[in-house]
Amino acid sequence: QFSCEIEYDGKVVIRGVTSTGESTVMRNSRVFHMKTQHLCPPGPFSISFYLPGPVDPRLFSGNFGSDGILEAIVKKYREPTGTSGKVRL
């Protein structure tokens, strides 16, 4: 389980479930005994942060690789040409 949400104001929220933190991991009929001690406990997690400016979440593309690395691209928000960003009443 893994999700990545991006909002117009540049807020990024990543949620998921990790199995790290266990002392023994089984993958493809192999057993690995972990030596690392500074991992978060297994279970659900979330992390959020802000990008430096507004973005267009419709133009988001992401890939969560088998190596555990999230690669994401989102384009900077640009106002449509011919608008000033002001609302006239």
DSSP file (Angstrom, degrees, kcal/mol; ACC not computed):
  #  RESIDUE AA STRUCTURE BP1 BP2  ACC     N-H-->O    O-->H-N    N-H-->O    O-->H-N    TCO  KAPPA ALPHA  PHI   PSI    X-CA   Y-CA   Z-CA
    1    1 A Q              0   0    0      0, 0.0    16,-1.5     0, 0.0     2,-0.3   0.000 360.0 360.0 360.0 129.7    0.0    0.0    0.0
    2    2 A F  E     +A   16   0A   0     14,-0.2     2,-0.3     2,-0.0    14,-0.2  -0.953 360.0 176.1-160.9 137.7    1.4    3.3   -1.0
    3    3 A S  E     -A   15   0A   0     12,-2.8    12,-2.4    -2,-0.3     2,-0.4  -0.996  12.0-164.3-145.6 151.5    0.0    6.7   -2.1
    4    4 A C  E     -A   14   0A   0     -2,-0.3     2,-0.4    10,-0.2    10,-0.2  -0.972  11.4-171.6-136.4 118.8    1.3   10.1   -3.0
    5    5 A E  E     -A   13   0A   0      8,-2.9     8,-2.6    -2,-0.4     2,-0.4  -0.917   2.2-167.3-114.1 137.6   -1.0   13.2   -3.1
    6    6 A I  E     -A   12   0A   0     -2,-0.4     2,-0.2     6,-0.2     6,-0.2  -0.989   6.0-158.6-125.8 131.6    0.0   16.6   -4.3
    7    7 A E    >   -     0   0    0      4,-2.5     3,-2.1    -2,-0.4    48,-0.3  -0.684  32.0-107.9-106.9 161.4   -2.1   19.7   -3.8
    8    8 A Y  T 3  S+     0   0    0      1,-0.3    47,-2.1    -2,-0.2    69,-0.2   0.828 116.7  60.2 -56.1 -35.1   -2.1   23.0   -5.7
    9    9 A D  T 3  S-     0   0    0     45,-0.2    -1,-0.3     1,-0.1    47,-0.1   0.471 124.2-100.8 -76.7   1.8   -0.3   24.9   -2.9
   10   10 A G  S <  S+     0   0    0     -3,-2.1    41,-2.6     1,-0.3     2,-0.3   0.480  72.0 148.7  95.5   3.8    2.7   22.5   -3.2
   11   11 A K  E     - B   0  50A   0     39,-0.2    -4,-2.5    44,-0.1     2,-0.5  -0.573  28.0-163.9 -74.4 131.5    1.8   20.2   -0.3
   12   12 A V  E     -AB   6  49A   0     37,-3.3    37,-1.9    -2,-0.3     2,-0.5  -0.971   5.7-172.0-117.3 128.5    2.9   16.6   -0.8
   13   13 A V  E     -AB   5  48A   0     -8,-2.6    -8,-2.9    -2,-0.5     2,-0.5  -0.984   0.9-170.5-123.6 122.0    1.5   13.8    1.4
   14   14 A I  E     +AB   4  47A   0     33,-3.1    33,-2.3    -2,-0.5     2,-0.3  -0.954   9.6 177.0-113.4 127.4    3.0   10.3    1.2
   15   15 A R  E     +AB   3  46A   0    -12,-2.4   -12,-2.8    -2,-0.5     2,-0.3  -0.948  14.4 124.7-128.5 149.1    1.3    7.5    2.9
   16   16 A G  E     -AB   2  45A   0     29,-2.1    29,-2.8    -2,-0.3     2,-0.4  -0.976  50.7 -96.0-175.2-172.0    2.0    3.8    3.1
   17   17 A V  E     - B   0  44A   0    -16,-1.5     2,-0.4    -2,-0.3    -2,-0.0  -0.998  33.5-160.5-128.6 131.1    2.7    0.7    5.1
   18   18 A T  E     - B   0  43A   0     25,-2.7    25,-2.5    -2,-0.4    -2,-0.0  -0.856  21.6-166.3-114.2 148.0    6.2   -0.5    5.7
   19   19 A S    >   +     0   0    0     -2,-0.4     3,-0.9    23,-0.2    -1,-0.1   0.303  57.8 116.1-107.5   5.4    7.5   -3.9    6.8
   20   20 A T  T 3   +     0   0    0      1,-0.2     3,-0.1    21,-0.2    -2,-0.1  -0.262  53.4  55.4 -68.0 163.1   10.9   -2.4    7.7
   21   21 A G  T 3  S+     0   0    0      1,-0.4    -1,-0.2    20,-0.2     2,-0.2   0.239  77.8 121.9  95.4 -13.0   12.0   -2.6   11.3
   22   22 A E    <   -     0   0    0     -3,-0.9    -1,-0.4     1,-0.1    12,-0.1  -0.531  62.4-139.3 -79.3 150.8   11.5   -6.4   11.4
   23   23 A S  S    S+     0   0    0      1,-0.2    11,-2.2    -2,-0.2     2,-0.4   0.736  89.1  39.2 -83.0 -21.8   14.6   -8.4   12.3
   24   24 A T  E     -C   33   0B   0      9,-0.2     2,-0.4     2,-0.0     9,-0.2  -0.996  66.7-174.4-130.9 132.5   13.8  -11.2    9.7
   25   25 A V  E     -C   32   0B   0      7,-2.7     7,-3.3    -2,-0.4     2,-0.5  -0.985  10.3-153.9-126.5 134.4   12.5  -10.6    6.2
   26   26 A M  E     +C   31   0B   0     -2,-0.4     2,-0.4     5,-0.2     5,-0.2  -0.938  20.1 167.0-110.5 127.0   11.4  -13.3    3.8
   27   27 A R  E >   -C   30   0B   0      3,-2.3     3,-1.7    -2,-0.5    -2,-0.0  -0.990  67.6 -13.1-138.8 127.9   11.5  -12.6    0.0
   28   28 A N  T 3  S-     0   0    0     -2,-0.4     3,-0.1     1,-0.3    -1,-0.1   0.898 128.1 -51.4  50.4  50.3   11.3  -15.1   -2.8
   29   29 A S  T 3  S+     0   0    0      1,-0.2     2,-0.4    -3,-0.0    -1,-0.3   0.638 116.6 115.0  63.1  16.8   11.7  -18.1   -0.5
   30   30 A R  E <   -C   27   0B   0     -3,-1.7    -3,-2.3     2,-0.0     2,-0.5  -0.901  58.0-141.7-115.4 147.8   14.9  -16.6    1.0
   31   31 A V  E     -C   26   0B   0     -2,-0.4     2,-0.4    -5,-0.2    -5,-0.2  -0.930  14.0-167.3-112.0 128.6   15.3  -15.4    4.6
   32   32 A F  E     -C   25   0B   0     -7,-3.3    -7,-2.7    -2,-0.5     2,-0.7  -0.952  11.8-149.3-116.0 132.9   17.2  -12.3    5.4
   33   33 A H  E     -C   24   0B   0     -2,-0.4    -9,-0.2    -9,-0.2     2,-0.1  -0.903  23.7-136.3-101.5 113.1   18.4  -11.3    8.9
   34   34 A M        -     0   0    0    -11,-2.2    -2,-0.0    -2,-0.7     0, 0.0  -0.427  22.3-175.2 -75.1 140.3   18.4   -7.5    9.2
   35   35 A K        +     0   0    0     -2,-0.1     2,-0.2     0, 0.0    -1,-0.1   0.540  52.4 105.1-106.6 -14.2   21.4   -5.8   10.9
   36   36 A T        -     0   0    0      1,-0.1     3,-0.2     2,-0.0   -15,-0.1  -0.484  42.5-177.8 -74.7 138.0   20.1   -2.2   10.8
   37   37 A Q        +     0   0    0     -2,-0.2    -1,-0.1     1,-0.1     2,-0.1   0.544  66.4  70.2-110.9 -11.7   18.8   -0.9   14.1
   38   38 A H        +     0   0    0      2,-0.0     2,-0.3     0, 0.0    -1,-0.1  -0.211  68.8 117.8-108.5  43.0   17.6    2.6   13.2
   39   39 A L        -     0   0    0     -3,-0.2     0, 0.0    -2,-0.1     0, 0.0  -0.743  69.0-102.6-105.0 155.9   14.5    1.9   11.1
   40   40 A C        -     0   0    0     -2,-0.3     3,-0.1     1,-0.1    -1,-0.1  -0.375  48.2 -94.3 -70.2 156.4   10.9    2.8   11.9
   41   41 A P        -     0   0    0      0, 0.0   -23,-0.2     0, 0.0   -21,-0.2  -0.324  50.2 -89.9 -68.4 155.2    8.7    0.1   13.3
   42   42 A P  S    S+     0   0    0      0, 0.0   -23,-0.2     0, 0.0   -21,-0.1  -0.315  84.8  65.1 -64.8 149.7    6.5   -1.9   10.8
   43   43 A G  E    S-B   18   0A   0    -25,-2.5   -25,-2.7    -3,-0.1   -23,-0.1  -0.838  88.4 -18.4 133.3-169.4    3.1   -0.5   10.1
   44   44 A P  E     +B   17   0A   0      0, 0.0     2,-0.3     0, 0.0   -27,-0.3  -0.346  58.4 176.8 -71.5 149.5    1.4    2.5    8.5
   45   45 A F  E     -B   16   0A   0    -29,-2.8   -29,-2.1    -2,-0.0     2,-0.3  -0.959  12.3-169.6-144.2 162.1    3.3    5.8    8.0
   46   46 A S  E     -B   15   0A   0     -2,-0.3     2,-0.3   -31,-0.2   -31,-0.2  -0.980   2.5-177.4-150.9 149.3    2.8    9.2    6.5
   47   47 A I  E     -B   14   0A   0    -33,-2.3   -33,-3.1    -2,-0.3     2,-0.3  -0.992   5.9-172.0-143.6 143.6    5.1   12.1    5.8
   48   48 A S  E     +B   13   0A   0     -2,-0.3     2,-0.3   -35,-0.2   -35,-0.2  -0.982  10.5 158.7-138.5 152.0    4.2   15.5    4.4
   49   49 A F  E     -B   12   0A   0    -37,-1.9   -37,-3.3    -2,-0.3     2,-0.4  -0.959  33.3-110.8-159.0 168.9    6.2   18.5    3.1
   50   50 A Y  E     -B   11   0A   0     -2,-0.3   -39,-0.2   -39,-0.2   -40,-0.1  -0.906  19.0-136.3-113.0 137.7    5.8   21.6    0.9
   51   51 A L        -     0   0    0    -41,-2.6     4,-0.1    -2,-0.4   -39,-0.0  -0.423  40.5 -97.8 -76.6 164.7    7.3   22.2   -2.5
   52   52 A P  S    S-     0   0    0      0, 0.0    -1,-0.1     0, 0.0   -42,-0.1   0.617  95.1  -5.9 -67.2 -10.7    8.7   25.8   -2.9
   53   53 A G  S    S-     0   0    0    -43,-0.1    -2,-0.2   -45,-0.0     2,-0.0  -0.949  94.9 -48.0-164.7-177.5    5.6   27.0   -4.8
   54   54 A P        -     0   0    0      0, 0.0    23,-2.0     0, 0.0     2,-0.3  -0.310  51.9-171.3 -66.7 147.9    2.3   26.2   -6.3
   55   55 A V  E     -D   76   0C   0    -47,-2.1    21,-0.2   -48,-0.3   -45,-0.2  -0.856  29.3-115.5-133.2 167.3    2.0   23.2   -8.7
   56   56 A D  E >   -D   75   0C   0     19,-2.4     3,-2.3    -2,-0.3    19,-0.5  -0.877  22.1-166.0-105.6  99.2   -0.5   21.7  -11.0
   57   57 A P  E >  S+     0   0C   0      0, 0.0     3,-1.3     0, 0.0    -1,-0.1   0.709  84.0  69.5 -62.1 -19.1   -1.4   18.3   -9.6
   58   58 A R  E 3  S+     0   0C   0      1,-0.3    -2,-0.0    -3,-0.1    16,-0.0   0.749  96.7  54.5 -67.2 -21.1   -3.0   17.3  -12.8
   59   59 A L  E <  S+     0   0C   0     -3,-2.3    16,-0.4    16,-0.2     2,-0.4  -0.039  83.2 125.6-102.7  30.4    0.5   17.2  -14.4
   60   60 A F  E <   +     0   0C   0     -3,-1.3     2,-0.4    14,-0.2    14,-0.2  -0.719  32.1 177.1 -90.2 135.8    1.9   14.8  -11.8
   61   61 A S  E     +D   73   0C   0     12,-2.6    12,-3.0    -2,-0.4     2,-0.3  -0.996   7.7 174.5-135.3 138.1    3.6   11.6  -12.8
   62   62 A G  E     -D   72   0C   0     -2,-0.4     2,-0.4    10,-0.2    10,-0.2  -0.968  17.5-165.0-143.3 156.3    5.2    9.2  -10.3
   63   63 A N  E     -D   71   0C   0      8,-2.5     8,-2.9    -2,-0.3     2,-0.8  -0.976   8.9-157.5-144.1 126.4    6.9    5.8  -10.1
   64   64 A F  E     -D   70   0C   0     -2,-0.4     6,-0.2     6,-0.2    -2,-0.0  -0.898  28.5-148.9-104.2 105.0    7.6    3.8   -7.0
   65   65 A G    >   -     0   0    0      4,-2.4     3,-1.9    -2,-0.8    -2,-0.0  -0.182  24.7-111.4 -75.4 163.8   10.5    1.5   -8.0
   66   66 A S  T 3  S+     0   0    0      1,-0.3    -1,-0.1     2,-0.1    -2,-0.0   0.660 116.9  66.4 -66.4 -15.5   11.2   -2.0   -6.8
   67   67 A D  T 3  S-     0   0    0      2,-0.2    -1,-0.3     1,-0.0     3,-0.1   0.436 119.6-109.1 -84.6   0.4   14.3   -0.5   -5.1
   68   68 A G  S <  S+     0   0    0     -3,-1.9     2,-0.5     1,-0.3    -2,-0.1   0.588  76.4 132.1  85.8  10.6   12.0    1.4   -2.8
   69   69 A I        -     0   0    0      2,-0.0    -4,-2.4     0, 0.0     2,-0.6  -0.851  47.8-145.8-102.3 129.6   12.7    4.8   -4.3
   70   70 A L  E     -D   64   0C   0     -2,-0.5     2,-0.5    -6,-0.2    -6,-0.2  -0.818  13.8-170.6 -91.6 124.1    9.9    7.2   -5.2
   71   71 A E  E     +D   63   0C   0     -8,-2.9    -8,-2.5    -2,-0.6     2,-0.4  -0.974  12.8 173.8-114.8 123.6   10.5    9.3   -8.3
   72   72 A A  E     -D   62   0C   0     -2,-0.5     2,-0.4   -10,-0.2   -10,-0.2  -0.978  17.8-167.6-135.0 143.8    8.0   12.0   -8.9
   73   73 A I  E     +D   61   0C   0    -12,-3.0   -12,-2.6    -2,-0.4     2,-0.4  -0.998  12.3 169.5-129.8 128.8    7.6   14.9  -11.4
   74   74 A V  E     -     0   0C   0     -2,-0.4     2,-0.3   -14,-0.2   -14,-0.2  -0.999  28.2-126.0-138.2 139.9    5.1   17.7  -11.0
   75   75 A K  E     -D   56   0C   0    -19,-0.5   -19,-2.4   -16,-0.4   -16,-0.2  -0.589  28.0-104.2 -89.8 147.4    5.0   20.9  -13.1
   76   76 A K  E     -D   55   0C   0     -2,-0.3     2,-0.3   -21,-0.2   -21,-0.3  -0.365  42.5-106.0 -61.8 140.9    5.0   24.3  -11.6
   77   77 A Y        -     0   0    0    -23,-2.0     2,-0.4   -69,-0.2    -1,-0.1  -0.553  39.4-174.9 -73.6 132.4    1.6   26.0  -11.8
   78   78 A R        -     0   0    0     -2,-0.3     3,-0.1    -3,-0.1    -3,-0.0  -0.997  26.1-119.8-128.2 133.7    1.3   28.7  -14.4
   79   79 A E        -     0   0    0     -2,-0.4     3,-0.1     1,-0.1     4,-0.1  -0.429  42.3 -96.3 -66.6 143.3   -1.7   30.9  -14.8
   80   80 A P    >   -     0   0    0      0, 0.0     3,-1.3     0, 0.0    -1,-0.1  -0.325  51.9 -94.2 -57.7 143.4   -3.3   30.6  -18.2
   81   81 A T  T 3  S+     0   0    0      1,-0.2     3,-0.1    -3,-0.1    -3,-0.0  -0.277 109.8  35.5 -61.6 145.0   -2.1   33.4  -20.6
   82   82 A G  T 3  S+     0   0    0      1,-0.3     2,-0.4    -3,-0.1    -1,-0.2   0.448  96.4 101.2  90.8   1.4   -4.3   36.4  -20.7
   83   83 A T    <   -     0   0    0     -3,-1.3    -1,-0.3     1,-0.1    -4,-0.1  -0.901  54.6-159.4-118.0 150.6   -5.3   36.3  -17.0
   84   84 A S        -     0   0    0     -2,-0.4     3,-0.1     2,-0.3    -1,-0.1   0.472  45.4-111.9-103.7  -3.1   -3.9   38.4  -14.3
   85   85 A G  S    S+     0   0    0      1,-0.3     2,-0.3    -5,-0.1    -2,-0.0   0.482  81.7 119.1  84.1   1.2   -4.9   36.2  -11.4
   86   86 A K        -     0   0    0      2,-0.0     2,-0.5     0, 0.0    -1,-0.3  -0.760  59.1-136.6-102.4 149.0   -7.4   38.9  -10.2
   87   87 A V        -     0   0    0     -2,-0.3     2,-0.4    -3,-0.1     0, 0.0  -0.898  14.6-153.8-104.2 129.5  -11.1   38.4   -9.9
   88   88 A R              0   0    0     -2,-0.5    -2,-0.0     1,-0.1     0, 0.0  -0.872 360.0 360.0-103.8 135.3  -13.3   41.2  -11.2
   89   89 A L              0   0    0     -2,-0.4    -1,-0.1     0, 0.0    -2,-0.0   0.387 360.0 360.0-107.6 360.0  -16.8   41.6   -9.8
